[in-house]
Amino acid sequence: MKATHFGAGNIGRGFIGEILHQNGFAIDFVDINETIINALKKRNSYEIELAAEEKKQITVDQVTGLNNQNEPEAVIESVATSDIVTTAIGPNVLPIIAELIAKGIQKRRENGTQTSIDIIACENMIGGSQTLFEKVRPFLTTEDLAYVDEYVGFPNAAVDRIVPLQEHEDPLFVSVEPFCEWLVDDTQSKAKQIRLDNVGYVADLTPYIERKLFSVNTGHATTAYTGAYYGYITIGEAIADERVLNQLKAVLQETGDLLITKWDFSRTQHDQYRQKIIDRFKNPYISDDVSRVARTPIRKLGYDERFIQPIREAKGYDLSYQALVDVVALIFQYNNPEDEESVRLQKMLKEQSVSEVVQDVTGLTDSSIINELVEKIPSK
């Protein structure tokens, strides 16, 4: 079987590529990074190392590279002849690849292909595959859309694996944490003949997406912003400080109470899940920078993002959210001259009242939550 995967970066190679390889797929990696694409074409394999004491290495072979900038026709042909299409390219890049995917679908129809296929966006976002479909749709005719309705699924997915920024002499080598989770919405899948090992197919993805977002993403960001407040450079250094660790535990207790109340997760199982997350952040074999995890603070303060949504919903369920408020206050104080959003946020705080900035950035209209945040954020 063959897979077309958009995004040959560390997550693409170190997570999605590994799972596809485990399931016997040959993989066409699509990217515009010439160094990586040329290396894939030349070598047809690469190495993954698990960031743990034993440093187990995995060879992923039967791979090649396609440059979507220079070889669009080859990319279209790849989509047209693949058994699965996946992405790990970043939410902002999905619109850029939409036309190529649309043309690949058109070619499948023109070729008379009646084998169903799933196109799965493995992005750090809610509803990624359906978002991709909305970008693909304008490039499809009525006839194409009828074909999609019968043969092409865009099932949403939730993915979780820490793949830190890294540099190696070998451009294809990638180090990843041992833990990984990939869940797919089975109700949106059309390719029922393919069920990937080490991938979970669930009837309702939303509880699992929120569990990951409000635990892993909220927790990682909590560690980063609290660590930055205390002057730490890496996540490992930060979490070794009891103040940071206690803040992380308090936040995960609040988000955990919300998830258990909202989605009826087992408390025992969720407590185990939460402890596993803390242990993952403590992994001494993963070196992750605070600045990488803390980047784009304005986006992370969004209304439906990892801090404000659980604050809003915890209040609605009459649950505690004070630890979350404390971290949000630290985000407003995060000052990194190399982070464009941090610079913009600090500029806003100098030019507007704290209350105005909180409302602008978070989209909150609940005056009591706004006031709680304003009280915690120092005025410029």
C-alpha positions as CSV (number, residue, x, y, z in Angstrom):
1,M,0.0,0.0,0.0
2,K,1.0,3.6,-0.5
3,A,0.6,6.8,1.5
4,T,0.9,10.4,0.5
5,H,2.0,12.5,3.5
6,F,2.1,16.3,3.4
7,G,4.8,17.6,5.8
8,A,8.2,16.0,6.0
9,G,9.2,17.8,9.2
10,N,10.0,16.2,12.5
11,I,6.4,15.3,13.3
12,G,5.7,14.0,9.9
13,R,8.7,11.8,9.8
14,G,8.9,11.0,13.6
15,F,5.3,10.3,14.2
16,I,3.0,9.8,11.3
17,G,5.7,8.3,9.1
18,E,6.6,5.8,11.8
19,I,2.9,4.6,12.2
20,L,2.4,4.4,8.4
21,H,5.7,2.4,8.1
22,Q,4.6,0.0,10.9
23,N,1.4,-0.6,8.9
24,G,3.3,-1.6,5.7
25,F,2.9,1.6,3.7
26,A,5.4,3.0,1.2
27,I,5.4,6.8,1.8
28,D,5.6,9.7,-0.5
29,F,6.6,12.7,1.7
30,V,5.5,16.0,0.3
31,D,7.3,19.2,1.3
32,I,9.1,22.3,0.0
33,N,12.2,21.8,2.1
34,E,14.7,20.9,-0.6
35,T,17.3,19.5,1.8
36,I,14.8,17.0,3.3
37,I,13.1,16.1,0.0
38,N,16.4,15.5,-1.8
39,A,17.7,13.4,1.0
40,L,14.5,11.3,1.0
41,K,14.8,10.8,-2.8
42,K,18.4,9.8,-2.5
43,R,18.3,7.5,0.5
44,N,14.7,6.2,0.6
45,S,15.0,5.6,4.4
46,Y,15.7,7.5,7.6
47,E,16.2,6.8,11.3
48,I,14.0,7.6,14.3
49,E,15.4,7.5,17.9
50,L,13.1,7.1,20.9
51,A,14.1,9.6,23.6
52,A,14.5,7.1,26.5
53,E,17.3,5.5,28.3
54,E,17.7,2.6,25.8
55,K,17.6,5.1,22.8
56,K,16.0,2.5,20.5
57,Q,16.4,3.3,16.8
58,I,13.8,2.5,14.2
59,T,14.5,2.5,10.4
60,V,11.7,3.8,8.2
61,D,12.2,2.7,4.7
62,Q,10.2,2.6,1.4
63,V,10.0,6.4,1.4
64,T,10.7,9.1,-1.1
65,G,10.2,12.8,-1.4
66,L,8.2,15.1,-3.6
67,N,8.6,18.9,-3.8
68,N,5.1,20.4,-4.1
69,Q,6.5,23.6,-5.3
70,N,8.5,22.1,-8.2
71,E,6.7,18.8,-8.8
72,P,2.9,19.6,-8.5
73,E,2.0,17.0,-11.1
74,A,3.9,14.3,-9.3
75,V,2.1,15.2,-6.1
76,I,-1.3,15.1,-7.8
77,E,-0.4,11.6,-9.2
78,S,0.7,10.5,-5.8
79,V,-2.7,11.5,-4.2
80,A,-4.5,9.9,-7.1
81,T,-2.8,6.5,-6.6
82,S,-2.5,6.4,-2.8
83,D,-4.4,4.3,-0.3
84,I,-4.3,7.0,2.4
85,V,-3.4,10.7,2.5
86,T,-2.2,12.4,5.7
87,T,-0.9,15.8,6.7
88,A,1.3,17.2,9.5
89,I,2.1,20.5,8.0
90,G,0.6,23.1,10.3
91,P,-2.9,24.5,10.3
92,N,-1.8,27.7,8.4
93,V,-0.4,25.6,5.5
94,L,-3.5,23.5,4.9
95,P,-5.0,26.1,2.4
96,I,-1.8,26.0,0.4
97,I,-2.0,22.2,-0.3
98,A,-5.8,22.2,-0.8
99,E,-5.7,22.6,-4.6
100,L,-3.2,19.8,-5.1
101,I,-5.4,17.4,-3.0
102,A,-8.4,18.5,-5.0
103,K,-6.7,17.7,-8.3
104,G,-5.6,14.4,-6.9
105,I,-9.2,13.6,-6.1
106,Q,-10.3,14.7,-9.5
107,K,-7.7,12.4,-11.1
108,R,-9.0,9.5,-9.0
109,R,-12.5,10.1,-10.3
110,E,-11.2,10.4,-13.9
111,N,-9.3,7.2,-13.5
112,G,-12.5,5.5,-12.4
113,T,-11.0,4.6,-8.9
114,Q,-13.7,3.1,-6.8
115,T,-11.6,2.3,-3.7
116,S,-12.4,4.6,-0.8
117,I,-9.7,6.8,0.7
118,D,-9.4,8.8,3.9
119,I,-7.6,12.1,3.9
120,I,-6.6,12.8,7.5
121,A,-5.1,16.1,8.8
122,C,-3.0,15.2,11.8
123,E,-2.7,18.8,13.0
124,N,-2.6,20.4,16.5
125,M,-6.1,21.7,16.0
126,I,-9.8,20.8,16.5
127,G,-11.6,19.6,13.3
128,G,-8.4,19.6,11.1
129,S,-9.6,17.2,8.4
130,Q,-13.0,18.9,8.0
131,T,-11.2,22.3,7.9
132,L,-9.0,20.9,5.1
133,F,-12.1,19.7,3.2
134,E,-13.5,23.2,3.4
135,K,-10.3,24.5,1.7
136,V,-10.4,21.7,-0.9
137,R,-14.1,22.1,-1.7
138,P,-13.9,25.3,-3.9
139,F,-11.6,23.5,-6.3
140,L,-14.1,20.6,-6.9
141,T,-16.9,20.4,-9.4
142,T,-20.4,19.2,-8.7
143,E,-19.3,15.8,-10.2
144,D,-16.2,15.8,-8.0
145,L,-18.2,16.5,-4.9
146,A,-20.6,13.6,-5.7
147,Y,-17.5,11.4,-6.0
148,V,-16.1,12.7,-2.6
149,D,-19.5,12.0,-1.0
150,E,-19.2,8.3,-2.0
151,Y,-15.5,7.5,-1.9
152,V,-13.4,10.2,0.0
153,G,-13.5,10.6,3.8
154,F,-12.1,13.6,5.7
155,P,-12.2,12.1,9.2
156,N,-11.0,14.4,12.0
157,A,-8.1,13.2,14.1
158,A,-6.4,13.9,17.4
159,V,-2.6,13.4,17.6
160,D,-0.2,13.5,20.6
161,R,3.5,13.1,20.6
162,I,6.2,15.5,21.8
163,V,8.7,16.1,19.0
164,P,11.0,18.9,20.2
165,L,12.9,21.3,18.0
166,Q,16.2,19.6,17.2
167,E,19.2,19.8,14.9
168,H,21.3,16.9,13.7
169,E,24.0,16.4,11.1
170,D,21.7,14.0,9.4
171,P,18.8,16.1,8.1
172,L,16.4,13.1,8.2
173,F,17.3,11.8,11.7
174,V,14.6,12.6,14.3
175,S,14.3,12.0,18.0
176,V,10.8,11.6,19.5
177,E,9.3,10.6,22.9
178,P,8.2,7.0,23.2
179,F,4.6,7.9,23.9
180,C,2.3,8.6,21.0
181,E,-1.5,8.7,20.5
182,W,-3.4,9.0,17.2
183,L,-7.2,8.9,17.3
184,V,-9.5,9.1,14.2
185,D,-13.3,9.9,14.1
186,D,-14.6,6.6,12.7
187,T,-18.0,8.1,11.8
188,Q,-16.3,10.3,9.2
189,S,-14.1,7.6,7.7
190,K,-14.9,6.2,4.2
191,A,-11.9,3.8,3.9
192,K,-13.3,1.1,6.2
193,Q,-11.0,-1.4,4.6
194,I,-8.0,0.2,6.2
195,R,-7.6,0.1,10.0
196,L,-4.2,1.2,11.1
197,D,-2.5,-0.6,14.0
198,N,-1.6,1.7,16.8
199,V,-4.4,4.1,15.8
200,G,-7.7,4.4,17.7
201,Y,-11.0,4.7,15.8
202,V,-13.6,6.3,18.0
203,A,-17.3,7.2,17.5
204,D,-16.9,10.6,19.1
205,L,-13.6,12.3,18.9
206,T,-14.5,15.5,20.8
207,P,-13.9,14.1,24.4
208,Y,-10.4,12.9,23.4
209,I,-9.5,16.1,21.6
210,E,-10.5,18.1,24.6
211,R,-8.7,15.7,27.0
212,K,-5.5,16.1,25.0
213,L,-5.9,19.9,24.5
214,F,-6.8,20.7,28.2
215,S,-4.2,18.2,29.6
216,V,-1.1,18.0,27.3
217,N,-1.4,21.4,25.6
218,T,-2.6,23.3,28.7
219,G,0.0,21.5,30.9
220,H,2.9,22.0,28.5
221,A,2.1,25.7,28.2
222,T,1.6,26.0,32.0
223,T,5.1,24.6,32.5
224,A,6.6,26.9,29.8
225,Y,5.0,30.2,31.0
226,T,5.6,29.4,34.7
227,G,9.1,28.4,33.9
228,A,9.7,31.6,31.9
229,Y,8.4,33.6,34.9
230,Y,11.1,32.0,37.0
231,G,13.8,32.5,34.4
232,Y,14.2,29.0,33.1
233,I,15.4,28.2,29.5
234,T,14.2,24.6,29.1
235,I,11.1,22.6,30.1
236,G,13.3,20.1,32.0
237,E,14.9,22.8,34.1
238,A,11.5,24.4,34.8
239,I,9.7,21.3,35.9
240,A,12.5,20.4,38.3
241,D,11.4,23.5,40.3
242,E,8.8,22.6,42.8
243,R,7.0,25.9,42.2
244,V,6.5,25.1,38.5
245,L,5.6,21.4,39.2
246,N,3.0,22.4,41.8
247,Q,1.5,24.9,39.4
248,L,1.3,22.3,36.7
249,K,-0.3,19.8,39.1
250,A,-2.9,22.4,40.2
251,V,-3.8,23.3,36.6
252,L,-4.1,19.6,35.6
253,Q,-6.3,19.0,38.7
254,E,-8.7,21.8,37.5
255,T,-8.8,20.7,33.9
256,G,-9.1,17.1,35.0
257,D,-12.1,17.9,37.2
258,L,-13.7,19.6,34.2
259,L,-13.1,16.8,31.8
260,I,-14.4,14.2,34.2
261,T,-17.5,16.2,34.9
262,K,-18.1,17.1,31.2
263,W,-17.3,13.8,29.5
264,D,-17.7,11.2,32.3
265,F,-14.1,10.0,32.1
266,S,-13.2,7.5,34.8
267,R,-11.4,9.5,37.6
268,T,-9.0,6.6,38.2
269,Q,-8.0,6.4,34.5
270,H,-7.8,10.1,34.2
271,D,-5.5,10.4,37.2
272,Q,-3.2,7.9,35.5
273,Y,-3.4,9.8,32.3
274,R,-2.5,13.0,34.1
275,Q,0.4,11.5,35.9
276,K,1.7,10.1,32.6
277,I,1.7,13.6,31.1
278,I,3.7,14.9,34.0
279,D,6.2,12.1,33.6
280,R,6.4,12.9,29.9
281,F,7.3,16.5,30.6
282,K,10.0,15.3,33.0
283,N,11.6,13.0,30.4
284,P,15.3,13.9,30.7
285,Y,16.0,12.7,27.2
286,I,13.8,15.3,25.6
287,S,15.3,18.8,25.5
288,D,12.6,21.3,24.7
289,D,13.0,25.1,25.0
290,V,10.6,27.1,27.1
291,S,10.5,29.7,24.3
292,R,9.3,27.1,21.7
293,V,6.5,25.8,23.9
294,A,5.5,29.4,25.0
295,R,5.5,30.9,21.5
296,T,2.4,32.7,20.1
297,P,0.9,33.7,23.4
298,I,-2.0,35.6,21.8
299,R,-3.1,32.5,20.0
300,K,-2.9,30.5,23.1
301,L,-5.1,33.0,24.9
302,G,-7.9,32.5,22.4
303,Y,-11.6,32.1,23.4
304,D,-11.7,28.4,22.5
305,E,-8.0,27.7,23.3
306,R,-6.3,25.7,26.1
307,F,-6.8,28.2,28.9
308,I,-9.8,30.4,28.3
309,Q,-12.2,27.6,27.3
310,P,-11.6,25.5,30.4
311,I,-11.9,28.6,32.6
312,R,-15.2,29.5,31.0
313,E,-16.5,25.9,31.2
314,A,-15.2,25.3,34.7
315,K,-17.1,28.4,35.9
316,G,-20.2,27.0,34.1
317,Y,-19.9,23.7,36.1
318,D,-19.2,25.6,39.3
319,L,-15.7,24.1,39.4
320,S,-12.4,25.7,40.5
321,Y,-10.3,27.5,37.9
322,Q,-8.0,29.7,40.0
323,A,-4.8,27.9,39.0
324,L,-5.7,28.5,35.3
325,V,-6.3,32.2,36.0
326,D,-2.9,32.4,37.7
327,V,-1.2,31.0,34.6
328,V,-3.1,33.3,32.2
329,A,-1.9,36.2,34.2
330,L,1.7,34.9,33.7
331,I,1.0,34.7,29.9
332,F,0.1,38.4,29.8
333,Q,3.5,39.0,31.5
334,Y,5.4,36.8,29.1
335,N,8.0,39.1,27.4
336,N,10.1,37.6,24.7
337,P,11.5,40.1,22.2
338,E,12.0,37.3,19.6
339,D,8.4,36.3,19.7
340,E,6.2,38.5,17.5
341,E,3.0,37.9,19.4
342,S,4.7,38.5,22.7
343,V,6.0,41.8,21.5
344,R,2.6,42.7,20.2
345,L,0.9,41.7,23.4
346,Q,3.3,43.8,25.5
347,K,2.7,46.8,23.2
348,M,-1.0,46.4,23.6
349,L,-0.6,46.5,27.4
350,K,1.3,49.7,27.2
351,E,-1.3,51.4,24.9
352,Q,-4.5,50.1,26.4
353,S,-6.0,49.3,29.8
354,V,-5.4,45.8,31.0
355,S,-9.2,45.2,30.9
356,E,-9.4,46.2,27.2
357,V,-6.4,44.0,26.3
358,V,-7.9,41.0,28.2
359,Q,-11.2,41.4,26.3
360,D,-9.5,41.9,22.9
361,V,-7.2,38.9,23.2
362,T,-9.5,36.4,25.0
363,G,-12.8,37.3,23.5
364,L,-14.3,37.1,27.0
365,T,-17.5,38.9,27.8
366,D,-18.1,37.5,31.3
367,S,-17.2,40.5,33.5
368,S,-16.4,38.5,36.6
369,I,-13.8,36.4,34.8
370,I,-12.4,39.5,33.1
371,N,-12.1,41.2,36.5
372,E,-10.4,38.1,38.1
373,L,-7.8,38.2,35.3
374,V,-7.3,42.0,35.5
375,E,-6.6,41.8,39.3
376,K,-3.8,39.3,38.7
377,I,-2.1,41.1,35.8
378,P,0.3,44.0,36.8
379,S,-0.4,47.3,35.0
380,K,2.3,48.6,32.7
